[in-house]
Amino acid sequence: MGVLLQSQTFNRIHMNISIEFTLTPLQADFEPPIIAFIKALRNSGYKVIETPLSTQIYGEFDALMLFVSQAIKESFEAIDHVVLNMKIVKSDRSDYEPNF
């Protein structure tokens, strides 16, 4: 007996997001995993901004979240113990400049 799957058409809304990451490997040799994660983000084709304390990436929600999910998984597979802090903002904040 087969199951009939009906495809649904969703109105896709284009939504840009900004994501800020801080990857913290809990190990003595912490720099190589951070560098590998940042290089994966850089090679993604998305706009990436690096600061001394975090890395930010910007793009369309659906595509960026798929990429980010895979990048995080690969990073976690390479590190035994790690903390990832992530903030997501619903808008592209890549051109933000403080006015103070």
FIKOLZA-1660 file (N, C-alpha, C; in steps of 0.1 Angstrom, whole numbers, plus 5000, padded with zeros to 4 digits):
% residues 100
   i   px   py   pz ch aa at
   1 5008 4988 5000  A  M  N
   1 5000 5000 5000  A  M CA
   1 5009 5012 5000  A  M  C
   2 5007 5021 4990  A  G  N
   2 5016 5033 4989  A  G CA
   2 5009 5045 4996  A  G  C
   3 5017 5054 4999  A  V  N
   3 5012 5067 5005  A  V CA
   3 5013 5078 4994  A  V  C
   4 5003 5084 4992  A  L  N
   4 5002 5095 4982  A  L CA
   4 5007 5108 4989  A  L  C
   5 5017 5114 4985  A  L  N
   5 5022 5127 4990  A  L CA
   5 5017 5138 4981  A  L  C
   6 5011 5148 4987  A  Q  N
   6 5006 5159 4979  A  Q CA
   6 5016 5170 4981  A  Q  C
   7 5020 5176 4970  A  S  N
   7 5030 5187 4971  A  S CA
   7 5022 5200 4974  A  S  C
   8 5027 5208 4982  A  Q  N
   8 5020 5221 4986  A  Q CA
   8 5029 5232 4980  A  Q  C
   9 5022 5242 4975  A  T  N
   9 5029 5254 4970  A  T CA
   9 5029 5264 4981  A  T  C
  10 5041 5269 4985  A  F  N
  10 5042 5279 4996  A  F CA
  10 5046 5292 4989  A  F  C
  11 5040 5303 4994  A  N  N
  11 5044 5316 4990  A  N CA
  11 5058 5318 4997  A  N  C
  12 5068 5318 4989  A  R  N
  12 5082 5320 4995  A  R CA
  12 5084 5335 4996  A  R  C
  13 5088 5338 5008  A  I  N
  13 5091 5352 5012  A  I CA
  13 5106 5353 5013  A  I  C
  14 5111 5362 5005  A  H  N
  14 5126 5365 5005  A  H CA
  14 5129 5372 5018  A  H  C
  15 5137 5366 5027  A  M  N
  15 5141 5372 5039  A  M CA
  15 5156 5372 5042  A  M  C
  16 5162 5383 5043  A  N  N
  16 5176 5384 5046  A  N CA
  16 5178 5383 5061  A  N  C
  17 5190 5377 5065  A  I  N
  17 5193 5376 5079  A  I CA
  17 5208 5379 5080  A  I  C
  18 5212 5382 5093  A  S  N
  18 5226 5384 5097  A  S CA
  18 5228 5374 5108  A  S  C
  19 5239 5367 5108  A  I  N
  19 5242 5357 5118  A  I CA
  19 5256 5361 5124  A  I  C
  20 5257 5361 5137  A  E  N
  20 5270 5363 5143  A  E CA
  20 5274 5351 5151  A  E  C
  21 5286 5346 5149  A  F  N
  21 5291 5334 5156  A  F CA
  21 5303 5337 5165  A  F  C
  22 5303 5330 5176  A  T  N
  22 5315 5329 5183  A  T CA
  22 5317 5314 5186  A  T  C
  23 5327 5308 5180  A  L  N
  23 5331 5294 5182  A  L CA
  23 5341 5293 5193  A  L  C
  24 5339 5285 5203  A  T  N
  24 5348 5283 5214  A  T CA
  24 5352 5268 5216  A  T  C
  25 5362 5263 5210  A  P  N
  25 5366 5249 5213  A  P CA
  25 5371 5248 5227  A  P  C
  26 5367 5238 5234  A  L  N
  26 5371 5236 5248  A  L CA
  26 5383 5227 5248  A  L  C
  27 5395 5232 5243  A  Q  N
  27 5407 5224 5243  A  Q CA
  27 5419 5234 5242  A  Q  C
  28 5430 5228 5246  A  A  N
  28 5442 5237 5246  A  A CA
  28 5446 5243 5233  A  A  C
  29 5445 5235 5223  A  D  N
  29 5449 5239 5209  A  D CA
  29 5436 5244 5202  A  D  C
  30 5431 5255 5206  A  F  N
  30 5418 5260 5201  A  F CA
  30 5418 5267 5188  A  F  C
  31 5429 5273 5184  A  E  N
  31 5430 5281 5172  A  E CA
  31 5427 5273 5159  A  E  C
  32 5432 5262 5156  A  P  N
  32 5430 5255 5143  A  P CA
  32 5415 5253 5140  A  P  C
  33 5407 5248 5150  A  P  N
  33 5392 5246 5147  A  P CA
  33 5385 5260 5144  A  P  C
  34 5389 5270 5150  A  I  N
  34 5383 5283 5148  A  I CA
  34 5387 5288 5134  A  I  C
  35 5400 5286 5130  A  I  N
  35 5404 5290 5117  A  I CA
  35 5397 5282 5106  A  I  C
  36 5396 5269 5108  A  A  N
  36 5389 5261 5098  A  A CA
  36 5374 5265 5096  A  A  C
  37 5368 5269 5107  A  F  N
  37 5354 5273 5107  A  F CA
  37 5353 5286 5099  A  F  C
  38 5361 5296 5102  A  I  N
  38 5361 5309 5095  A  I CA
  38 5364 5307 5081  A  I  C
  39 5374 5298 5077  A  K  N
  39 5377 5296 5063  A  K CA
  39 5365 5290 5056  A  K  C
  40 5357 5281 5062  A  A  N
  40 5345 5275 5056  A  A CA
  40 5335 5287 5053  A  A  C
  41 5334 5296 5063  A  L  N
  41 5325 5307 5061  A  L CA
  41 5329 5316 5049  A  L  C
  42 5342 5319 5049  A  R  N
  42 5348 5327 5039  A  R CA
  42 5346 5321 5025  A  R  C
  43 5347 5308 5024  A  N  N
  43 5346 5301 5011  A  N CA
  43 5332 5299 5006  A  N  C
  44 5322 5304 5014  A  S  N
  44 5308 5301 5011  A  S CA
  44 5303 5310 5000  A  S  C
  45 5309 5321 4997  A  G  N
  45 5303 5330 4987  A  G CA
  45 5294 5341 4993  A  G  C
  46 5291 5339 5006  A  Y  N
  46 5283 5349 5013  A  Y CA
  46 5292 5360 5018  A  Y  C
  47 5286 5371 5021  A  K  N
  47 5294 5382 5027  A  K CA
  47 5297 5379 5042  A  K  C
  48 5310 5379 5045  A  V  N
  48 5315 5376 5058  A  V CA
  48 5323 5387 5064  A  V  C
  49 5320 5391 5076  A  I  N
  49 5328 5401 5083  A  I CA
  49 5334 5395 5096  A  I  C
  50 5347 5397 5098  A  E  N
  50 5353 5391 5110  A  E CA
  50 5357 5402 5119  A  E  C
  51 5355 5400 5132  A  T  N
  51 5360 5409 5142  A  T CA
  51 5369 5401 5152  A  T  C
  52 5375 5407 5161  A  P  N
  52 5384 5400 5170  A  P CA
  52 5376 5390 5179  A  P  C
  53 5363 5392 5181  A  L  N
  53 5355 5384 5190  A  L CA
  53 5344 5376 5183  A  L  C
  54 5341 5378 5171  A  S  N
  54 5331 5370 5164  A  S CA
  54 5333 5371 5149  A  S  C
  55 5325 5363 5142  A  T  N
  55 5324 5363 5128  A  T CA
  55 5310 5365 5124  A  T  C
  56 5307 5373 5114  A  Q  N
  56 5293 5375 5109  A  Q CA
  56 5292 5371 5095  A  Q  C
  57 5280 5366 5092  A  I  N
  57 5277 5362 5078  A  I CA
  57 5263 5367 5075  A  I  C
  58 5261 5370 5062  A  Y  N
  58 5248 5376 5058  A  Y CA
  58 5243 5370 5045  A  Y  C
  59 5230 5368 5045  A  G  N
  59 5224 5362 5033  A  G CA
  59 5209 5360 5034  A  G  C
  60 5204 5353 5024  A  E  N
  60 5189 5349 5024  A  E CA
  60 5187 5338 5034  A  E  C
  61 5176 5339 5042  A  F  N
  61 5174 5330 5053  A  F CA
  61 5175 5315 5049  A  F  C
  62 5167 5310 5039  A  D  N
  62 5167 5296 5037  A  D CA
  62 5180 5290 5032  A  D  C
  63 5186 5297 5022  A  A  N
  63 5199 5292 5017  A  A CA
  63 5210 5293 5028  A  A  C
  64 5211 5304 5035  A  L  N
  64 5221 5306 5045  A  L CA
  64 5220 5296 5056  A  L  C
  65 5208 5294 5061  A  M  N
  65 5206 5284 5072  A  M CA
  65 5210 5270 5068  A  M  C
  66 5207 5266 5055  A  L  N
  66 5212 5253 5051  A  L CA
  66 5227 5253 5051  A  L  C
  67 5233 5263 5046  A  F  N
  67 5248 5263 5046  A  F CA
  67 5254 5263 5060  A  F  C
  68 5248 5272 5069  A  V  N
  68 5253 5273 5082  A  V CA
  68 5251 5260 5090  A  V  C
  69 5240 5254 5088  A  S  N
  69 5238 5241 5095  A  S CA
  69 5248 5231 5092  A  S  C
  70 5252 5230 5079  A  Q  N
  70 5262 5220 5075  A  Q CA
  70 5276 5224 5080  A  Q  C
  71 5279 5237 5079  A  A  N
  71 5292 5242 5084  A  A CA
  71 5294 5239 5099  A  A  C
  72 5283 5241 5107  A  I  N
  72 5284 5239 5121  A  I CA
  72 5285 5224 5124  A  I  C
  73 5278 5216 5116  A  K  N
  73 5279 5201 5118  A  K CA
  73 5293 5196 5115  A  K  C
  74 5299 5201 5104  A  E  N
  74 5313 5197 5101  A  E CA
  74 5323 5202 5112  A  E  C
  75 5321 5213 5117  A  S  N
  75 5329 5219 5127  A  S CA
  75 5328 5210 5140  A  S  C
  76 5316 5207 5144  A  F  N
  76 5313 5199 5156  A  F CA
  76 5319 5185 5154  A  F  C
  77 5319 5179 5142  A  E  N
  77 5324 5166 5140  A  E CA
  77 5339 5166 5142  A  E  C
  78 5346 5177 5140  A  A  N
  78 5361 5178 5141  A  A CA
  78 5366 5182 5155  A  A  C
  79 5356 5185 5164  A  I  N
  79 5360 5190 5177  A  I CA
  79 5353 5182 5188  A  I  C
  80 5360 5177 5198  A  D  N
  80 5353 5169 5208  A  D CA
  80 5344 5177 5217  A  D  C
  81 5349 5188 5221  A  H  N
  81 5341 5197 5230  A  H CA
  81 5341 5211 5225  A  H  C
  82 5330 5217 5223  A  V  N
  82 5329 5230 5217  A  V CA
  82 5316 5237 5221  A  V  C
  83 5317 5250 5222  A  V  N
  83 5305 5259 5225  A  V CA
  83 5304 5268 5213  A  V  C
  84 5292 5270 5207  A  L  N
  84 5290 5279 5196  A  L CA
  84 5279 5288 5201  A  L  C
  85 5282 5301 5202  A  N  N
  85 5272 5312 5204  A  N CA
  85 5268 5317 5191  A  N  C
  86 5255 5319 5189  A  M  N
  86 5250 5323 5176  A  M CA
  86 5239 5333 5178  A  M  C
  87 5239 5344 5171  A  K  N
  87 5228 5354 5172  A  K CA
  87 5223 5356 5157  A  K  C
  88 5210 5356 5156  A  I  N
  88 5204 5358 5143  A  I CA
  88 5195 5370 5143  A  I  C
  89 5197 5379 5134  A  V  N
  89 5190 5391 5132  A  V CA
  89 5182 5391 5119  A  V  C
  90 5169 5394 5120  A  K  N
  90 5161 5394 5108  A  K CA
  90 5163 5407 5100  A  K  C
  91 5174 5407 5093  A  S  N
  91 5177 5418 5083  A  S CA
  91 5192 5417 5080  A  S  C
  92 5195 5423 5069  A  D  N
  92 5209 5423 5065  A  D CA
  92 5216 5435 5071  A  D  C
  93 5224 5433 5081  A  R  N
  93 5230 5444 5089  A  R CA
  93 5245 5446 5084  A  R  C
  94 5249 5441 5073  A  S  N
  94 5262 5441 5068  A  S CA
  94 5268 5455 5066  A  S  C
  95 5259 5465 5064  A  D  N
  95 5263 5478 5061  A  D CA
  95 5262 5487 5074  A  D  C
  96 5259 5481 5085  A  Y  N
  96 5257 5489 5097  A  Y CA
  96 5270 5496 5101  A  Y  C
  97 5269 5509 5105  A  E  N
  97 5280 5517 5110  A  E CA
  97 5275 5524 5122  A  E  C
  98 5281 5524 5133  A  P  N
  98 5276 5531 5145  A  P CA
  98 5276 5546 5142  A  P  C
  99 5267 5553 5147  A  N  N
  99 5266 5568 5145  A  N CA
  99 5269 5576 5158  A  N  C
 100 5277 5570 5166  A  F  N
 100 5281 5577 5179  A  F CA
 100 5295 5577 5181  A  F  C
% end
